[in-house]
């Protein structure tokens, strides 16, 4: 469920240029899909607002949807 919600947030952060289904099905990382630095800034803001946690912009986990989901899960579990 978290992975799907994050895919929705990525899609919203890209102004709908990336479809949720494409994000979920991708074998490549988010940058290969076309996620730009502006999209990352919007995504991080959305995640921090929705989940109430801090996301480091330089984290290597930002490269993939699964990495982002794993990182967020660890942060939420650590509360």
MOTAMO-V73988 format. One record per residue. BURIAL is 1 if it has 9 or more other C-alpha atoms within 8 Angstrom, else 0. Layout:
# MOTAMO-V73988
burial: <BURIAL & BURIAL>
This chain:
# MOTAMO-V73988
burial: <0 & 0 & 1 & 1 & 0 & 1 & 1 & 1 & 1 & 1 & 1 & 0 & 1 & 1 & 0 & 0 & 0 & 1 & 0 & 1 & 0 & 0 & 1 & 1 & 0 & 0 & 0 & 0 & 1 & 1 & 0 & 0 & 1 & 0 & 1 & 0 & 0 & 0 & 1 & 1 & 1 & 1 & 1 & 1 & 0 & 1 & 1 & 1 & 0 & 0 & 0 & 0 & 1 & 0 & 0 & 0 & 0 & 0 & 0 & 0 & 0 & 1 & 1 & 1 & 1 & 0 & 1 & 1 & 1 & 0 & 1 & 0 & 0 & 0 & 1 & 0 & 0 & 0 & 0>
